[in-house]
Amino acid sequence: MLRIAVRSLIHDRSRLLAALAGVAFAGLLTAVQSGLYEGFLYTTSSIVTRMGGDVWVTAKGVRVIDNMEPLSAGTRSTVLQHSCTVRARPLVLAFSWVRTREGSRENVRIVGTENGEPYMPWELARGLPTDLAAPMRVAVDELDLKRLGIHDGPIGDSLAIMNKRAYIGAVSRRARSFTLLPFIFASVDDARRMTQFSDGEVSAWVVDLRDPACASDVVRMIERNPELRAWRADELRVETQRFWMESSGAGAILGFSALMGLLVGGVIVGQTLYSAVRDHEPELATLRAIGASPWRVARFVGWQALFLTVVGGAAGIVAALGLGVLAARGGMEMIFSPAVILKSVLVLIGMASFASALSVRRVLAMEPAKVFR
């Protein structure tokens, strides 16, 4: 039955290509919309993901990493009190500005960390993390160089950050902020000089634990200090994503677009497969006329639907992956995780199954004598 079903599809190549194109477009649409949505969630909390750690300590009342208040240097002793704590890494994450050579002022986000893993939490396109060890050395993303007035040969070029002279020691790759403001990476001491932070102040402490199972106990111990709030890293990441999804118009639009992409893609698959089966009603009627059982008819329809879904869906998802690579070069983040791919595949399979069921019902209700008219 498989061979008959596939050969009947291949016999009319123009209809086959049209059906495959419809399924491929549906696969592309569902994967791209889901990838954009996942990319949005990632960029809202990418700092937490990249910096890692088991527990994050911020000022009381902070909801997301984008609105953190400075903590004094003395809070570090509170963080280190628990025996399970291995180290507390300082993080400065603050807004600043750059005066370009053309005279314009560009807002930026300064990310300051101390020398040690991950000193530079993103991949470097040029230079090494050790190149940032010298005073007032920074890393800028390759997609933001032109925006900041840096053109050929960025290494060693200078930037005026809050009227302080800094020099580019490295170039990062795909370090994108949800706010679309350029990230500028520096040592924690230099980051304080490029912002309004005082000596010793930080935005957060990133705490590494000897055993992640200690996290709850560490959180309770730290929050005895009424000025501090402690988060598990996953909790802070999810809360940041939720905050921007609920308060950002972009988040709502992308969420709605992802849902509509899944629905529209599913409808396209269903309509395409249903039309493909209708085009082969003579063959199905012939099978019914020569005494084929309903089970054989269902297998015929199922094999055709499976063939179109697998071939067309695979082509659409591969096209989406290629589009994601192109989008990344332009600064747009699409994430095609296994969960995103699985979600797209399940939508295609679900609508293919639904369309197949409708088609089988139509064929079984059809008079076998129809084929002889």
N, C-alpha and C positions, 0 to 999 in steps of 0.2 A: 504493500500500500504506500510506503514511503516513496518508492521509485516512481509509482504512477502519479502521486501528488506533485512531486518535484518536476517531473517531466512535463506535466500539464502546465505548470507555471512557466517553465523555460520555453515551451512551444511558442508562446506569444511574448516575444522579448520586449516589445514596446510597453505592454501592460505590466510586465514584470519590473522593468526599470522604473515605471511610474510608481508602482507600489513600494519598491525599495526606497525610492527617493522620499516618499511620504513618511515611511517609518524612520529613515535616517534623519530627516528634519526633526521629527518628534524626539528622537534620541538626543540630537544636538541641543534642542531647545530645553529639554528637561535637565540635561547635564550642565549647560551653561548657567541657567538660572539658579540651580542648586549650588554650583561652584561660586557664583558671585555672592550668594547669601553667606556661604561658609567663609569666603574671603573677607566679607565685611565683619563677621564675628571675630575672625582672627586678628584683623588690624586694630580693632578696638582694644584688645588686650594683649597685643604682641609683646609688649615690654615684660609682662608677667611671664609669658611663655618663654621668652628668650633668656630672661634673668634666672629663671628656675627658683630654687629654694623650696623649703618645706612650709615655712611660715613667714608672712609679711607683717611688719609692724608699722602702723601709721598713726597719725594723730586721731584722737577721739572725734567722731562725727564725720570722718572721711568715708565717702561711699564708693568712689572710684579713683583709680590712680591718676586721672587727669586733673583732679581737684585736690591734690594733697597739700597739707600745710607743713611748714618746717618743724622738724624735731630737733631739740638741742642735743649736743654731744653727750650730755650726761645720761640720756635715756639708754645708751648702749649698755651701761652697767646693769640696768634692769633686765634687758634682753638676754644678757649672758649669764644670769643667775642660775638658770636651770642646768642640771648636770648633763642633760641630753643635748644641749646646744654645743655644736662644734665651732661655729663662727657666725658672726653677724656682719654681713657685707653692707656698706653704706651705698645708698642710691640717691643721687640728686636728679630730679626730673622737674624741670621748670621752663617756663616760657622766657624767651629773650628776643633779641633782634640783631640783624646784621645790616650794616650800611654797605651797599654794593658800590662798585667803582663808578657806576652811572649815577650814583647819588640817591637811589631809591632805598627805602627801608623795607626789609623783608623779615617778617616774624618767623622765629624758629623755636624748636624745642631742644633744650640742652639735656643730654643724658650723661651723667657723671658716675663713674664707677671706680673702684680702687684696683690697683695692679694685682691681678690674680684672676682665676677663671670665674665667670666669663668676663674678662676685662673689656673685650669688644664683643658684645653678644650677637653680632650679625656677621655674616660671611664678608670677607674683604675681597674686593675686585683688584685693588692695588695696595701694596704695602703690607706690613705685619703689625700685629698688636703691640710689639715692642717699640715700633716707630712712634707710638703715642706716649712713650715714657718721658720724653723730653718736655720741659716746661712749655705750656701753651701750644701743645700739638693737638690737633683735632682730626676726626674722621668725618667726611661728608659723603652722602650717597651719590652714586654716579648719575642718577636721574635728576639730582638737585643742583648740580654744578652750574649749569647754564642759568638757572633761576637766581643763583647767588652771584652771578657775574664772573664765574670762573670758566675759562674756556680751555685752551690747549695746555697740556702739562700741568695738571693741578697740584702734583706733589711739590711741596715747598712754597706754594703760593700763599698769600696772606688773606685774612679776613678781619674786618673790623666788627667785633662782637661787643656790643654795649660800649663802644669807644675804646675797647682793649684789643690789642693786636694779637691775633692767633695765626698759626700756620698749619696748613693741611699736611698731615703726616701719612694719611691713608685714605682710601676711598672704599666705602661699603657698597654692598649690592642688595637691592630689594629691601632696604630698611624704610618701610613706608608707614606713615602715621595715619590714623583714622581722620585726623583733622586736616590732612594733606600739608601740614607744615613740615619743613625739612627737619630731620633729626641731625643734630651735631653731637658727636661722641667725644668725650674728653675724660681725663682723670677727674676724680671727685674734687680735688683741690682747685683745679683749673675751672671746673664747672661752677664752683662757688664764685670765682672771680668774674665769670661771664653772666652771672645772674645777681639777684639781690640777696643771696644767702650770706649769712655771717660765717665766720670760721667755726668749723665743727658741726654746723647744721646740716641736716639731711632731709630728704623727702620721705624716706622709708628705710627700714632695716630689713634686709633679705636674710633670713635665718636658715642656716643649714643644720639639720639635726643628725645625730648619730643613728637614730632609729626613727623613721617616719611615724611609727606607732605612738611616739611620744607627743605628737602634734597637739592633741586635745589638752594634755596636761600642761604643755608649754603655753598654749593660748590662755588657759585659765590663770596661770601664774602671772603672765604679762599684764592681763587685764585687771589685775588687782591695783595697778597704777591707774588712777582715774583719768589720766591724760592720754592714755594709749589705747589703741584698738589693734588686736591681733587677728590675722586672717590665715586660714590655710590657703596655700597658693591656688588650689583649684576653686576654692570658695570665692576668692577675690577675682579670679578670672571670669567666673560665671556671673558674679554680681556686676562687674564692669560691662560685660556683654548685655546683660539684662537692662542695665541703666540706659545704655545707648539705643537699644532696641525700642525701649518704651518712650524715651524722651527725644529721640532723633527722628526727624521726618525721613531721613535717608534710610534708617533702619526699617521703618514701617513700609516704605515703598519697596525696598528690596525683599522684605518678607512677603509682601503681597505679590510681588512679581514672581518670586520663586513658587508660591502656591499656584498662581495662574499658569506659570510655565508647566508645572506638573499636570494641571488639569487639561490645558490646551494640548500638550503633547500626548496625553492619554487619549483625548478625543480624536486627535489626528490618527493615532495608531488604530483605534477602534474603527473609524470610518474607512481608513485605507484597507484594512483587512476584510471588513464587511463587503466593501466594493469588489475586492479581489475575488471573494467567494462567489459573489453574484455573477461575476464575469465567467465563472466556471460552472454555472448551473446546468448547462447541457451535459457535461461530464458526470455531474452528480446525479442528474435525472437518469442518465444511462445506467449508472450503478444501481439506482433504486429499481429501474425497470427490469434488470437482469437478476434481481433478487438479493442484492446486497443488504446485509443486516444494518440496522441503525448504528451499531457499534463500528462497522466498517466505514460508514459514511462519516461518522464523527472522527475516526482516525484520519480519513482523507483530509477533512477540514483542519484538524489539529496539526497535521504534518505541514500543510501549507502555511498555516499561521506561524508555526514554530520556525520554519525556514525563513520567512519574511522578517520575523522579529529578530532572529539571531543575526542574519546577514545585514539587514538594514540598521538595526539597533547598534551593532558593533561599528558600522561605518560612521554613524552619527556620533557615538561616544569618542571614537578616534579623532574625528573632526573637532570635537569639543576640546580634547586634550591639546591638539595643535593650536586651536584658537587661544587656549589658556597660555601657551608659551609666547605667542605674539602679544597678548595682553600684558604679560609680565614685563616685556621689554618697554612697554609704554607706561608702566607704573600701576597698572590695574591688577589687583590681587584676585585670582581665581584659585580656589582650592578644590582639587579633585581627589579627596580622600577615598579610601575604600567604602566608607559609609555613603558618600555622595554617589559614587558609581553604583553601589548596590541599590540605593534609593531609585535611581533612574531606571535600572534594569527591572526592578520590581514593578514600577509604574508601567513600563512597556509590557511586561508579562501579564500584569493584571488586566490591562485593557485588551491585550490580545486574547486572553482567555474569555473575557466578556464578549468580545466581537465574535469569537469562534462559537460560543454558546448560542448567540443569536442566529448565526449563520446555520448552525446545525438544526436549530428549531425550524427555521424557514425551509430548509431542504426537506426535512422529514415531513413537513406539512404539505409539501408540493406533490401534485399528482404525477406519478411516473410516466403517464401517457403524454405528458407535456413535451417530452423530448421528440415524439414522433409527429407533432403537429407542424 
